[in-house]
């Protein structure tokens, strides 16, 4: 930046302290990095003829040691950066509280980069632009809702280049980066590009030409591109090739969401201390205090004979049991009392210190259901007869309208998976997240609108794990033409 600024100022005959002083501001928490940056700036300035003291003075003004998120940053025409991707749980609690107080888009659950977007956008002049290479999960996950709302009210995401799986940095970095260009002025469409893993330096010329409006898509390889609708309020934005989004939008206009189609969904139980509440010993406490659990990790690892139970402190009506009525349960919890009382839920409810974090829904037991892992490469639901209660590592789905086996065939399909792929965040290797917040985006036909032969085919495809049959039967259910392997 210093090189380009000095070259431009020299060319126009304006290379002076007065001209340069307010042009650049940079921030870093690390004093070593600050010192290194200041030395580099001084070297460039002196190379353009500024005196040593002048160069040092400018470098000290331009490069600040401090927290950008808590600074009084001046307005700027360009804000650029690679914000640090630090998960909320790794930010000290006191600092998170401070960010949540100072920045409207930040909550205690926000990852650090969210604050950089808000602070950087707030600093923009009317004709300003912000360009970050950063994680793009804020476009789709829950903690990004405030930032999406903030952006949609006064800014536009003009261009978004998703580079998940691409070696985007000089060093190998475990990240899911995207290059995002935002400008003031709401309501503009998004120029969206999704780069494949093979995307390389050779592809950048065609990519830049398309993003700048100087070329078409014909010369673009190892990437797909198109135009997406602008951000709208706090709603998550689907990220997928435009032709796929058109299909999903068309289906959404014709069919209800899962819940409107009679599907109930949720997440399994979180105990708050699995080491105490979950056991493989069937005789640990009274038999009627043992609730069989379904563990998705055991199922997927082939350990299907492993039987784990929740040491259950709840009555069927949702009230806590009286420990005096269950002497073995009482003795077991008292042996672990110090550990259980140390939990946040116990500190908040000291009189019910032995409660689990979540309360089981006893109405689930005995109901047929589909179970989904939190993360998977493909939509691969598991059938359960309801004899085991789902653990927190999986999401469940029941229905009074659909036979769950036929529903399982439908949920295996590429059409349904396309919704999760477009609306949900992805992990390394394009692993999908089958969380309830993304499953709720799925649109399906009502059960009474699908003929019996198609339902039978869906059921058979699910039982056989046959994705081709599931895709064909699902397309019939949606009123689309069949495909072939």
BADO-644320 format. One record per residue (C-alpha): residue in three letters; x, y, z. Coordinates in pm, 1 decimal. Layout:
ATOM   res         xx         yy         zz
ATOM   ALA          X          Y          Z
...
***
This chain:
ATOM   res         xx         yy         zz
ATOM   UNK        0.0        0.0        0.0
ATOM   UNK      283.9      233.8       84.1
ATOM   UNK      457.6      157.6     -245.7
ATOM   UNK      142.6      230.7     -450.1
ATOM   UNK       60.8      544.1     -253.9
ATOM   UNK      412.9      687.9     -291.4
ATOM   UNK      427.3      601.7     -661.1
ATOM   UNK       94.3      777.9     -722.1
ATOM   UNK      187.1     1081.8     -510.3
ATOM   UNK      526.0     1113.0     -687.6
ATOM   UNK      363.3     1093.3    -1028.6
ATOM   UNK      131.6     1380.4     -938.0
ATOM   UNK      399.4     1584.1     -760.8
ATOM   UNK      226.9     1557.8     -420.5
ATOM   UNK      476.9     1352.2     -220.1
ATOM   UNK      475.6     1539.3      112.3
ATOM   UNK      396.7     1474.7      478.8
ATOM   UNK       81.4     1685.3      457.2
ATOM   UNK      -54.2     1482.7      164.2
ATOM   UNK       36.3     1138.2      298.5
ATOM   UNK      -39.1     1165.8      670.0
ATOM   UNK     -409.3     1074.0      662.6
ATOM   UNK     -391.9      816.8      385.2
ATOM   UNK     -326.6      485.9      564.5
ATOM   UNK     -417.9      337.7      902.1
ATOM   UNK     -321.7      -16.5     1000.1
ATOM   UNK     -378.3     -205.5     1325.7
ATOM   UNK     -224.1     -506.3     1492.9
ATOM   UNK     -230.2     -645.2     1847.5
ATOM   UNK      115.6     -800.3     1817.7
ATOM   UNK      394.0     -551.7     1902.0
ATOM   UNK      649.9     -753.9     1704.3
ATOM   UNK      434.6     -733.9     1390.4
ATOM   UNK      376.8     -362.8     1448.9
ATOM   UNK      750.6     -297.4     1476.4
ATOM   UNK      822.6     -503.2     1164.0
ATOM   UNK      551.1     -320.4      966.9
ATOM   UNK      673.0       21.1     1076.6
ATOM   UNK     1028.9      -62.5      966.4
ATOM   UNK      901.8     -179.2      627.2
ATOM   UNK      699.9      142.4      584.5
ATOM   UNK     1001.2      357.0      680.8
ATOM   UNK     1219.3      178.2      425.9
ATOM   UNK      972.3      249.8      144.6
ATOM   UNK      923.4      614.4      243.4
ATOM   UNK     1297.4      676.7      266.2
ATOM   UNK     1338.5      508.8      -70.9
ATOM   UNK     1109.2      777.0     -214.7
ATOM   UNK     1324.2     1052.5      -64.4
ATOM   UNK     1156.4     1134.9      267.3
ATOM   UNK     1387.8     1213.6      556.5
ATOM   UNK     1439.8      949.1      825.2
ATOM   UNK     1249.7     1144.2     1092.6
ATOM   UNK      960.7     1216.1      855.9
ATOM   UNK      944.0      851.8      756.8
ATOM   UNK      946.0      739.0     1120.0
ATOM   UNK      674.5      987.0     1210.7
ATOM   UNK      449.1      869.7      927.5
ATOM   UNK      508.7      501.3     1005.2
ATOM   UNK      420.2      555.8     1371.7
ATOM   UNK       93.2      728.2     1272.3
ATOM   UNK       -1.6      478.6     1004.8
ATOM   UNK       68.0      157.0     1199.3
ATOM   UNK     -100.5      134.9     1539.2
ATOM   UNK      -58.2     -122.2     1810.7
ATOM   UNK     -408.2     -192.4     1935.9
ATOM   UNK     -740.6     -364.6     1888.9
ATOM   UNK     -906.2     -243.1     1569.3
ATOM   UNK    -1247.0     -352.6     1700.4
ATOM   UNK    -1216.9     -116.8     1998.2
ATOM   UNK    -1037.3      167.7     1818.5
ATOM   UNK    -1167.3      503.1     1698.1
ATOM   UNK    -1091.4      420.7     1337.7
ATOM   UNK    -1117.0      710.0     1090.4
ATOM   UNK    -1337.3      693.1      783.2
ATOM   UNK    -1179.9      529.5      479.1
ATOM   UNK    -1247.0      485.4      110.8
ATOM   UNK    -1094.8      137.3      105.3
ATOM   UNK    -1086.4     -120.2      382.6
ATOM   UNK     -891.2     -436.2      303.7
ATOM   UNK     -780.0     -725.5      514.3
ATOM   UNK     -765.5    -1088.8      615.7
ATOM   UNK     -949.6    -1076.9      950.6
ATOM   UNK     -839.0    -1332.6     1208.5
ATOM   UNK    -1064.6    -1637.2     1218.5
ATOM   UNK    -1089.1    -1705.3     1591.4
ATOM   UNK    -1381.5    -1907.8     1723.6
ATOM   UNK    -1594.9    -1748.2     1994.7
ATOM   UNK    -1494.4    -2012.8     2247.6
ATOM   UNK    -1126.8    -1914.8     2208.7
ATOM   UNK    -1187.3    -1543.2     2275.0
ATOM   UNK    -1150.8    -1453.5     2646.0
ATOM   UNK    -1494.2    -1404.1     2800.6
ATOM   UNK    -1421.2    -1047.5     2914.7
ATOM   UNK    -1313.5     -950.3     2562.9
ATOM   UNK    -1623.4    -1111.9     2409.3
ATOM   UNK    -1842.6     -917.3     2650.1
ATOM   UNK    -1666.8     -597.1     2547.8
ATOM   UNK    -1718.7     -668.2     2177.8
ATOM   UNK    -2085.5     -750.6     2237.5
ATOM   UNK    -2130.1     -416.4     2418.2
ATOM   UNK    -1950.3     -206.2     2156.0
ATOM   UNK    -2056.2     -377.5     1831.5
ATOM   UNK    -2417.9     -437.9     1734.9
ATOM   UNK    -2343.9     -743.7     1518.9
ATOM   UNK    -2147.5     -929.8     1785.9
ATOM   UNK    -2290.5    -1169.1     2041.2
ATOM   UNK    -2117.5    -1392.7     2291.8
ATOM   UNK    -2134.4    -1666.8     2028.6
ATOM   UNK    -1989.1    -1469.4     1736.2
ATOM   UNK    -1655.6    -1565.8     1587.9
ATOM   UNK    -1405.9    -1280.2     1587.0
ATOM   UNK    -1419.3    -1189.8     1216.8
ATOM   UNK    -1783.7    -1072.0     1248.3
ATOM   UNK    -1664.6     -762.8     1435.0
ATOM   UNK    -1412.8     -681.4     1161.0
ATOM   UNK    -1688.9     -674.5      900.5
ATOM   UNK    -1904.3     -440.2     1110.6
ATOM   UNK    -1618.2     -211.4     1210.1
ATOM   UNK    -1476.9     -198.8      858.4
ATOM   UNK    -1812.8     -129.3      693.7
ATOM   UNK    -1892.6      143.0      946.9
ATOM   UNK    -1567.9      320.0      852.6
ATOM   UNK    -1650.4      339.9      479.3
ATOM   UNK    -1708.8      671.8      308.5
ATOM   UNK    -2009.5      702.4       77.3
ATOM   UNK    -1804.1      581.0     -220.2
ATOM   UNK    -1604.5      332.5      -13.1
ATOM   UNK    -1541.4      -38.1      -61.9
ATOM   UNK    -1447.3     -317.4      176.7
ATOM   UNK    -1272.4     -629.4       51.3
ATOM   UNK    -1185.0     -915.4      286.4
ATOM   UNK    -1054.8    -1264.2      233.4
ATOM   UNK    -1225.1    -1438.2      518.6
ATOM   UNK    -1455.8    -1720.4      624.7
ATOM   UNK    -1806.0    -1673.1      478.7
ATOM   UNK    -2010.2    -1867.4      733.0
ATOM   UNK    -2178.0    -1544.2      842.1
ATOM   UNK    -2389.9    -1563.0      526.4
ATOM   UNK    -2563.3    -1878.8      644.1
ATOM   UNK    -2522.7    -1959.4     1011.3
ATOM   UNK    -2713.1    -1838.4     1316.5
ATOM   UNK    -2449.2    -1608.1     1465.0
ATOM   UNK    -2423.4    -1421.5     1134.0
ATOM   UNK    -2789.0    -1307.9     1136.9
ATOM   UNK    -2713.2     -967.7     1291.2
ATOM   UNK    -2436.7     -901.1     1040.6
ATOM   UNK    -2661.1    -1003.6      748.7
ATOM   UNK    -2928.2     -763.2      873.7
ATOM   UNK    -2669.8     -486.6      921.0
ATOM   UNK    -2534.1     -533.0      568.4
ATOM   UNK    -2876.1     -551.0      399.8
ATOM   UNK    -2984.4     -216.3      549.6
ATOM   UNK    -2705.6       -6.4      404.5
ATOM   UNK    -2463.4     -210.7      196.6
ATOM   UNK    -2448.0     -461.1      -87.7
ATOM   UNK    -2236.0     -768.4     -123.8
ATOM   UNK    -2123.3     -682.3     -476.1
ATOM   UNK    -1900.3     -985.4     -533.8
ATOM   UNK    -1839.0    -1309.4     -348.7
ATOM   UNK    -1574.0    -1559.5     -459.2
ATOM   UNK    -1596.4    -1880.6     -259.6
ATOM   UNK    -1263.5    -2067.0     -239.6
ATOM   UNK    -1339.1    -2357.7       -6.3
ATOM   UNK    -1094.7    -2637.0      -77.6
ATOM   UNK     -868.2    -2407.3     -280.7
ATOM   UNK     -509.3    -2348.0     -170.0
ATOM   UNK     -575.7    -1974.4     -151.7
ATOM   UNK     -281.1    -1868.3       65.2
ATOM   UNK       96.2    -1890.6       23.4
ATOM   UNK      112.2    -2108.0      334.8
ATOM   UNK     -113.1    -2407.0      398.1
ATOM   UNK     -401.9    -2280.5      610.6
ATOM   UNK     -692.9    -2479.6      755.2
ATOM   UNK     -965.1    -2233.7      654.5
ATOM   UNK    -1272.9    -2200.5      434.3
ATOM   UNK    -1196.8    -1868.4      268.1
ATOM   UNK    -1394.8    -1645.5       39.1
ATOM   UNK    -1315.6    -1306.4     -110.5
ATOM   UNK    -1600.6    -1066.6      -35.3
ATOM   UNK    -1641.0     -717.9     -183.3
ATOM   UNK    -1898.4     -493.9      -11.8
ATOM   UNK    -1999.7     -136.3      -88.8
ATOM   UNK    -2244.5      116.8       47.7
ATOM   UNK    -2592.7      114.2     -102.9
ATOM   UNK    -2837.8     -168.8      -38.6
ATOM   UNK    -3023.7     -392.6     -279.7
ATOM   UNK    -2770.9     -482.1     -548.6
ATOM   UNK    -2739.6     -838.8     -676.9
ATOM   UNK    -2436.4    -1050.3     -590.1
ATOM   UNK    -2181.3    -1158.4     -849.5
ATOM   UNK    -2110.1    -1506.2     -717.4
ATOM   UNK    -1828.3    -1742.4     -810.0
ATOM   UNK    -1765.4    -2087.0     -660.6
ATOM   UNK    -1412.3    -2211.6     -724.1
ATOM   UNK    -1338.5    -2582.4     -752.2
ATOM   UNK    -1044.7    -2741.5     -573.0
ATOM   UNK     -846.2    -2737.0     -900.7
ATOM   UNK     -877.2    -2357.3     -928.4
ATOM   UNK     -526.2    -2216.7     -971.8
ATOM   UNK     -332.3    -1907.4    -1067.3
ATOM   UNK     -401.1    -1988.8    -1433.7
ATOM   UNK     -776.0    -1938.4    -1376.2
ATOM   UNK     -750.1    -1594.6    -1220.5
ATOM   UNK     -740.9    -1387.1    -1540.2
ATOM   UNK    -1077.6    -1518.2    -1664.2
ATOM   UNK    -1222.3    -1493.8    -1313.4
ATOM   UNK    -1115.3    -1130.4    -1272.4
ATOM   UNK    -1241.4    -1039.3    -1618.6
ATOM   UNK    -1588.4    -1175.4    -1536.1
ATOM   UNK    -1598.8    -1008.2    -1194.9
ATOM   UNK    -1499.2     -674.6    -1351.1
ATOM   UNK    -1756.4     -708.5    -1627.8
ATOM   UNK    -1484.5     -735.0    -1890.8
ATOM   UNK    -1544.5    -1094.3    -1997.7
ATOM   UNK    -1802.4    -1370.1    -2013.7
ATOM   UNK    -1811.3    -1715.8    -1862.1
ATOM   UNK    -1690.0    -1899.9    -2171.8
ATOM   UNK    -1324.6    -1881.1    -2069.2
ATOM   UNK    -1386.7    -1968.9    -1704.9
ATOM   UNK    -1277.2    -2319.4    -1604.3
ATOM   UNK    -1255.4    -2477.5    -1257.5
ATOM   UNK    -1526.5    -2242.7    -1129.5
ATOM   UNK    -1897.0    -2175.2    -1172.5
ATOM   UNK    -2039.7    -1824.5    -1165.4
ATOM   UNK    -2361.5    -1629.1    -1187.7
ATOM   UNK    -2577.8    -1366.8    -1020.9
ATOM   UNK    -2758.4    -1419.7     -689.5
ATOM   UNK    -3032.0    -1210.7     -525.4
ATOM   UNK    -2916.4     -945.4     -276.4
ATOM   UNK    -2907.7     -998.5       98.3
ATOM   UNK    -3249.5     -955.1      253.4
ATOM   UNK    -3267.7     -886.4      625.1
ATOM   UNK    -3135.9    -1150.9      861.3
ATOM   UNK    -3228.7    -1438.8      630.0
ATOM   UNK    -2947.5    -1674.4      538.7
ATOM   UNK    -2844.5    -1664.9      175.5
ATOM   UNK    -2817.0    -1976.8      -40.5
ATOM   UNK    -2480.1    -2023.7     -206.0
ATOM   UNK    -2491.1    -2255.5     -506.4
ATOM   UNK    -2465.0    -2234.6     -885.2
ATOM   UNK    -2751.4    -2015.8    -1016.0
ATOM   UNK    -2900.3    -2299.4    -1223.3
ATOM   UNK    -2933.1    -2514.1     -909.7
ATOM   UNK    -3083.6    -2226.1     -713.2
ATOM   UNK    -3342.7    -2181.5     -986.7
ATOM   UNK    -3453.3    -2544.1     -942.2
ATOM   UNK    -3465.5    -2509.7     -562.8
ATOM   UNK    -3658.6    -2181.5     -582.7
ATOM   UNK    -3907.3    -2339.5     -822.0
ATOM   UNK    -3963.4    -2633.1     -585.2
ATOM   UNK    -3997.5    -2395.7     -288.7
ATOM   UNK    -4272.3    -2207.6     -471.4
ATOM   UNK    -4471.0    -2529.1     -520.4
ATOM   UNK    -4411.1    -2734.1     -205.2
ATOM   UNK    -4422.3    -2667.3      170.9
ATOM   UNK    -4130.0    -2676.9      411.5
ATOM   UNK    -4067.3    -2996.3      604.8
ATOM   UNK    -4253.0    -2872.6      910.9
ATOM   UNK    -4549.8    -2749.6      707.9
ATOM   UNK    -4561.2    -3094.8      545.1
ATOM   UNK    -4613.6    -3258.1      885.1
ATOM   UNK    -4254.2    -3330.6      980.3
ATOM   UNK    -4129.8    -3266.5     1333.4
ATOM   UNK    -3756.1    -3229.8     1386.0
ATOM   UNK    -3508.0    -3150.8     1659.1
ATOM   UNK    -3175.2    -3242.8     1816.2
ATOM   UNK    -3096.1    -3521.5     2060.1
ATOM   UNK    -3033.1    -3471.5     2428.4
ATOM   UNK    -2726.1    -3294.1     2567.2
ATOM   UNK    -2647.6    -3406.5     2920.5
ATOM   UNK    -2397.0    -3137.7     3012.6
ATOM   UNK    -2160.5    -3401.4     3151.3
ATOM   UNK    -2155.2    -3720.4     2945.2
ATOM   UNK    -1885.8    -3871.9     3167.1
ATOM   UNK    -2138.2    -3892.1     3451.9
ATOM   UNK    -2472.7    -3926.9     3276.6
ATOM   UNK    -2386.1    -4180.0     3005.6
ATOM   UNK    -2286.9    -4535.8     3084.5
ATOM   UNK    -2256.6    -4881.1     2932.8
ATOM   UNK    -2328.4    -5044.6     3271.0
ATOM   UNK    -2696.2    -5149.9     3261.9
ATOM   UNK    -2700.8    -5201.9     3640.1
ATOM   UNK    -2543.8    -4872.5     3746.2
ATOM   UNK    -2867.4    -4737.2     3900.8
ATOM   UNK    -3233.3    -4841.1     3915.7
ATOM   UNK    -3351.3    -4996.3     3590.3
ATOM   UNK    -3628.0    -4741.2     3530.0
ATOM   UNK    -3371.3    -4460.3     3561.0
ATOM   UNK    -3179.2    -4592.5     3258.5
ATOM   UNK    -3282.4    -4450.5     2919.4
ATOM   UNK    -3132.8    -4632.0     2615.6
ATOM   UNK    -2945.4    -4391.8     2387.0
ATOM   UNK    -2868.1    -4388.5     2016.4
ATOM   UNK    -2514.4    -4271.3     1939.0
ATOM   UNK    -2460.7    -4177.7     1575.7
ATOM   UNK    -2082.0    -4209.4     1609.6
ATOM   UNK    -2114.4    -4571.1     1725.3
ATOM   UNK    -2359.1    -4649.8     1443.8
ATOM   UNK    -2140.0    -4504.3     1169.9
ATOM   UNK    -1831.2    -4679.2     1310.0
ATOM   UNK    -2010.2    -5014.7     1293.5
ATOM   UNK    -2034.1    -5046.7     1674.2
ATOM   UNK    -2406.9    -5115.5     1660.3
ATOM   UNK    -2407.7    -5365.8     1945.2
ATOM   UNK    -2271.9    -5107.9     2191.2
ATOM   UNK    -2553.9    -5021.0     2430.3
ATOM   UNK    -2529.7    -4690.0     2611.5
ATOM   UNK    -2782.5    -4541.1     2849.3
ATOM   UNK    -2861.3    -4202.6     2995.1
ATOM   UNK    -2876.7    -4196.8     3374.5
ATOM   UNK    -3211.0    -4020.3     3366.6
ATOM   UNK    -3312.8    -3780.1     3647.6
ATOM   UNK    -3647.8    -3685.8     3484.8
ATOM   UNK    -4002.0    -3812.5     3525.8
ATOM   UNK    -4217.2    -3871.4     3218.3
ATOM   UNK    -4408.8    -3549.0     3292.2
ATOM   UNK    -4092.9    -3336.1     3270.2
ATOM   UNK    -4035.8    -3292.6     3642.9
ATOM   UNK    -3720.1    -3399.0     3824.3
ATOM   UNK    -3735.0    -3716.8     4027.7
ATOM   UNK    -3709.9    -3708.1     4405.1
ATOM   UNK    -3372.9    -3868.8     4473.4
ATOM   UNK    -3501.7    -4017.2     4798.8
ATOM   UNK    -3728.3    -4242.3     4588.1
ATOM   UNK    -3424.2    -4391.1     4409.2
ATOM   UNK    -3146.9    -4474.2     4658.1
ATOM   UNK    -2898.1    -4609.4     4399.6
ATOM   UNK    -2951.3    -4305.7     4175.8
ATOM   UNK    -2910.9    -4076.5     4476.1
ATOM   UNK    -2588.2    -4244.8     4582.3
ATOM   UNK    -2445.7    -4226.9     4227.9
ATOM   UNK    -2525.3    -3857.2     4184.1
ATOM   UNK    -2390.0    -3773.8     4531.3
ATOM   UNK    -2064.8    -3951.7     4443.3
ATOM   UNK    -2037.1    -3711.8     4147.0
ATOM   UNK    -2198.3    -3411.1     4314.3
ATOM   UNK    -1893.4    -3184.6     4309.0
ATOM   UNK    -1848.6    -3239.4     3937.5
ATOM   UNK    -2218.0    -3188.2     3858.9
ATOM   UNK    -2247.8    -2873.1     4069.7
ATOM   UNK    -1955.3    -2718.0     3883.9
ATOM   UNK    -2163.2    -2698.4     3563.6
ATOM   UNK    -2326.8    -2371.6     3456.6
ATOM   UNK    -2676.2    -2527.0     3455.4
ATOM   UNK    -2627.2    -2642.4     3816.0
ATOM   UNK    -2501.5    -2301.6     3925.7
ATOM   UNK    -2809.5    -2144.8     3768.0
ATOM   UNK    -3039.9    -2403.5     3933.8
ATOM   UNK    -2868.9    -2499.2     4261.5
ATOM   UNK    -3176.3    -2679.0     4397.6
ATOM   UNK    -3180.0    -2910.6     4095.7
ATOM   UNK    -2806.4    -2957.7     4061.6
ATOM   UNK    -2841.8    -3314.3     3930.5
ATOM   UNK    -3047.4    -3217.9     3623.8
ATOM   UNK    -2918.2    -3275.8     3270.8
ATOM   UNK    -2857.8    -2977.3     3045.5
ATOM   UNK    -3152.1    -3074.3     2822.3
ATOM   UNK    -3478.5    -3233.2     2925.3
ATOM   UNK    -3576.6    -3545.8     2729.1
ATOM   UNK    -3902.6    -3546.9     2538.8
ATOM   UNK    -4049.3    -3875.7     2659.0
ATOM   UNK    -4305.0    -3864.8     2377.2
ATOM   UNK    -4023.2    -3946.8     2134.3
ATOM   UNK    -3963.2    -4288.7     2285.4
ATOM   UNK    -4132.6    -4560.6     2086.0
ATOM   UNK    -4185.1    -4342.6     1777.8
ATOM   UNK    -4032.0    -4431.2     1444.2
ATOM   UNK    -3786.4    -4165.3     1336.1
ATOM   UNK    -3509.3    -4072.8     1097.2
ATOM   UNK    -3175.2    -3975.3     1248.7
ATOM   UNK    -2915.5    -3754.0     1080.5
ATOM   UNK    -2551.1    -3705.8     1177.4
ATOM   UNK    -2447.6    -3347.6     1241.6
ATOM   UNK    -2188.4    -3375.0      963.8
ATOM   UNK    -2180.7    -3601.8      659.2
ATOM   UNK    -2061.9    -3598.2      299.8
ATOM   UNK    -2404.1    -3709.0      173.4
ATOM   UNK    -2761.3    -3712.2      301.0
ATOM   UNK    -2768.6    -4050.4      470.2
ATOM   UNK    -3055.9    -4078.2      722.8
ATOM   UNK    -3076.5    -4373.8      962.9
ATOM   UNK    -3403.1    -4543.6     1055.6
ATOM   UNK    -3482.8    -4585.9     1427.3
ATOM   UNK    -3776.7    -4765.4     1582.9
ATOM   UNK    -3766.8    -4522.0     1874.7
ATOM   UNK    -3644.1    -4772.0     2131.6
ATOM   UNK    -3333.8    -4560.0     2189.1
ATOM   UNK    -3339.3    -4186.0     2253.9
ATOM   UNK    -3112.7    -3983.4     2021.3
ATOM   UNK    -2799.1    -3833.8     2173.1
ATOM   UNK    -2690.5    -3475.6     2107.5
ATOM   UNK    -2465.4    -3574.1     1817.0
ATOM   UNK    -2760.4    -3631.9     1583.8
ATOM   UNK    -3084.0    -3470.8     1468.1
ATOM   UNK    -3417.9    -3652.5     1462.2
ATOM   UNK    -3721.7    -3636.5     1237.4
ATOM   UNK    -4069.4    -3784.6     1300.3
ATOM   UNK    -4399.0    -3754.3     1114.7
ATOM   UNK    -4768.3    -3834.0     1152.8
ATOM   UNK    -4821.7    -3775.5      778.7
ATOM   UNK    -4531.3    -3953.4      610.7
ATOM   UNK    -4420.8    -4312.0      665.9
ATOM   UNK    -4067.2    -4246.0      787.3
ATOM   UNK    -3915.0    -4512.4      560.5
ATOM   UNK    -4062.7    -4347.9      250.7
ATOM   UNK    -3952.3    -4014.3      392.7
ATOM   UNK    -3604.0    -4163.6      431.0
ATOM   UNK    -3592.4    -4235.2       58.0
ATOM   UNK    -3696.5    -3879.3      -15.9
ATOM   UNK    -3437.1    -3736.6      223.7
ATOM   UNK    -3162.5    -3941.6       52.2
ATOM   UNK    -3224.4    -3765.5     -276.6
ATOM   UNK    -2999.4    -3513.2     -446.5
ATOM   UNK    -3291.1    -3268.0     -456.4
ATOM   UNK    -3324.1    -3261.4      -79.4
ATOM   UNK    -2948.8    -3266.4      -30.8
ATOM   UNK    -2930.0    -2965.4     -262.5
ATOM   UNK    -3118.1    -2752.8       -8.7
ATOM   UNK    -2876.9    -2843.9      270.7
ATOM   UNK    -2581.6    -2785.0       38.6
ATOM   UNK    -2708.3    -2441.5      -69.1
ATOM   UNK    -2828.0    -2307.8      267.8
ATOM   UNK    -2586.8    -2472.9      510.2
ATOM   UNK    -2227.6    -2406.9      602.9
ATOM   UNK    -1975.7    -2664.4      485.8
ATOM   UNK    -1678.8    -2819.1      658.2
ATOM   UNK    -1350.7    -2938.8      507.7
ATOM   UNK    -1393.3    -3158.7      202.7
ATOM   UNK    -1739.0    -3007.7      133.0
ATOM   UNK    -1881.0    -3195.7      431.0
ATOM   UNK    -2242.8    -3089.2      487.9
ATOM   UNK    -2408.1    -2992.0      816.7
ATOM   UNK    -2745.2    -3159.6      872.6
ATOM   UNK    -2854.5    -2929.5     1152.6
ATOM   UNK    -3219.9    -2850.1     1217.4
ATOM   UNK    -3174.5    -2488.1     1107.1
ATOM   UNK    -3075.2    -2609.1      758.9
ATOM   UNK    -3316.7    -2901.6      737.5
ATOM   UNK    -3596.4    -2650.5      797.8
ATOM   UNK    -3506.7    -2493.9      462.8
ATOM   UNK    -3600.7    -2813.5      278.0
ATOM   UNK    -3927.7    -2818.8       80.5
ATOM   UNK    -4103.7    -3150.8       11.5
ATOM   UNK    -4441.1    -3268.2     -123.8
ATOM   UNK    -4719.3    -3347.4      121.3
ATOM   UNK    -4760.8    -3720.1      176.5
ATOM   UNK    -5116.5    -3728.6       38.9
ATOM   UNK    -4992.7    -3569.0     -286.3
ATOM   UNK    -4757.8    -3860.4     -364.3
ATOM   UNK    -4899.6    -4178.9     -517.0
ATOM   UNK    -4860.1    -4513.7     -341.5
ATOM   UNK    -4629.0    -4661.5     -606.0
ATOM   UNK    -4384.9    -4372.7     -565.4
ATOM   UNK    -4396.6    -4403.6     -185.0
ATOM   UNK    -4327.2    -4776.0     -217.6
ATOM   UNK    -4030.8    -4706.6     -444.6
ATOM   UNK    -3896.3    -4450.3     -196.6
ATOM   UNK    -3929.1    -4705.4       83.9
ATOM   UNK    -3750.0    -4973.6     -118.1
ATOM   UNK    -3471.5    -4731.6     -215.9
ATOM   UNK    -3421.6    -4634.1      148.0
ATOM   UNK    -3409.4    -4995.8      263.9
ATOM   UNK    -3152.5    -5079.3       -4.4
ATOM   UNK    -2950.6    -4758.3       35.9
ATOM   UNK    -2994.7    -4710.3     -338.8
ATOM   UNK    -2941.3    -4343.5     -415.6
ATOM   UNK    -3019.9    -4377.7     -787.5
ATOM   UNK    -3362.2    -4528.3     -712.8
ATOM   UNK    -3418.0    -4267.0     -441.9
ATOM   UNK    -3335.9    -3987.9     -688.8
ATOM   UNK    -3572.2    -4120.8     -954.2
ATOM   UNK    -3857.6    -4180.9     -710.0
ATOM   UNK    -3803.7    -3837.4     -553.0
ATOM   UNK    -3820.4    -3667.3     -889.5
ATOM   UNK    -4151.4    -3842.9     -953.1
ATOM   UNK    -4274.6    -3724.5     -612.4
ATOM   UNK    -4180.7    -3368.0     -705.6
ATOM   UNK    -4338.9    -3400.4    -1049.9
ATOM   UNK    -4006.1    -3391.6    -1235.9
ATOM   UNK    -3874.6    -3622.2    -1506.3
ATOM   UNK    -3674.7    -3930.6    -1409.3
ATOM   UNK    -3298.4    -3953.9    -1444.0
ATOM   UNK    -3083.6    -4258.9    -1507.5
ATOM   UNK    -2751.9    -4381.6    -1374.1
***
